[in-house]
Amino acid sequence: MVDLSGLPGAELVEQGLRDVAAGMESPEALLVSIAAKRLRRQGLPVPETVFADAELRLYRALCREDPQGAYGRYNALIRRLVSFAHALELAEGKAIRARRA
């Protein structure tokens, strides 16, 4: 597995992995649940049991915390998740090319 440190949003995904494994519904766990299939394909140890309807659950949780800022925060978290997954793909590609060289 590629070292996650330094990847954008790594702290969210690492916390989310811990929370999902513990069965704890947190914003981070819901983010990992949203991208579970992609993260598994990228080699991350995402448990098979993730939160259903994670997008809606995340948005509702953010609304409870800050109704006015929920939409912006939701979009920011999703962008961080996408940035993380993209950066992980790039890091994996570099690791594969380094092994071949």
Contacts in CASP RR format, 6 or more apart in sequence:
PFRMAT RR
TARGET T0000
AUTHOR 0000-0000-0000
METHOD contacts of the structure
MODEL  1
MVDLSGLPGAELVEQGLRDVAAGMESPEALLVSIAAKRLRRQGLPVPETV
FADAELRLYRALCREDPQGAYGRYNALIRRLVSFAHALELAEGKAIRARR
A
1 43 0 8 1.000
1 44 0 8 1.000
2 88 0 8 1.000
2 91 0 8 1.000
2 92 0 8 1.000
2 95 0 8 1.000
3 91 0 8 1.000
4 10 0 8 1.000
4 13 0 8 1.000
4 14 0 8 1.000
4 88 0 8 1.000
7 84 0 8 1.000
7 87 0 8 1.000
7 88 0 8 1.000
7 91 0 8 1.000
8 80 0 8 1.000
8 83 0 8 1.000
8 84 0 8 1.000
8 87 0 8 1.000
9 80 0 8 1.000
9 81 0 8 1.000
9 83 0 8 1.000
9 84 0 8 1.000
10 84 0 8 1.000
12 28 0 8 1.000
12 31 0 8 1.000
12 77 0 8 1.000
12 80 0 8 1.000
12 81 0 8 1.000
12 84 0 8 1.000
13 28 0 8 1.000
13 31 0 8 1.000
13 32 0 8 1.000
13 39 0 8 1.000
13 44 0 8 1.000
13 81 0 8 1.000
13 84 0 8 1.000
15 26 0 8 1.000
15 28 0 8 1.000
16 26 0 8 1.000
16 28 0 8 1.000
16 29 0 8 1.000
16 31 0 8 1.000
16 32 0 8 1.000
17 32 0 8 1.000
17 44 0 8 1.000
17 45 0 8 1.000
17 46 0 8 1.000
19 25 0 8 1.000
19 26 0 8 1.000
19 28 0 8 1.000
19 29 0 8 1.000
19 32 0 8 1.000
20 29 0 8 1.000
20 32 0 8 1.000
20 33 0 8 1.000
20 46 0 8 1.000
20 47 0 8 1.000
20 49 0 8 1.000
20 50 0 8 1.000
20 51 0 8 1.000
21 47 0 8 1.000
23 29 0 8 1.000
23 49 0 8 1.000
25 51 0 8 1.000
25 57 0 8 1.000
25 61 0 8 1.000
27 58 0 8 1.000
27 61 0 8 1.000
27 62 0 8 1.000
27 77 0 8 1.000
29 50 0 8 1.000
29 51 0 8 1.000
30 51 0 8 1.000
30 54 0 8 1.000
30 55 0 8 1.000
30 57 0 8 1.000
30 58 0 8 1.000
30 61 0 8 1.000
31 54 0 8 1.000
31 58 0 8 1.000
31 77 0 8 1.000
31 78 0 8 1.000
31 80 0 8 1.000
31 81 0 8 1.000
32 39 0 8 1.000
32 46 0 8 1.000
32 50 0 8 1.000
33 50 0 8 1.000
33 51 0 8 1.000
33 52 0 8 1.000
33 54 0 8 1.000
34 54 0 8 1.000
34 55 0 8 1.000
34 58 0 8 1.000
34 78 0 8 1.000
34 81 0 8 1.000
35 81 0 8 1.000
35 85 0 8 1.000
36 46 0 8 1.000
36 50 0 8 1.000
38 85 0 8 1.000
39 46 0 8 1.000
39 85 0 8 1.000
40 46 0 8 1.000
42 85 0 8 1.000
42 88 0 8 1.000
42 89 0 8 1.000
42 92 0 8 1.000
44 88 0 8 1.000
51 57 0 8 1.000
58 74 0 8 1.000
58 77 0 8 1.000
59 70 0 8 1.000
59 71 0 8 1.000
59 74 0 8 1.000
62 69 0 8 1.000
62 70 0 8 1.000
62 73 0 8 1.000
62 74 0 8 1.000
62 77 0 8 1.000
63 70 0 8 1.000
66 73 0 8 1.000
END
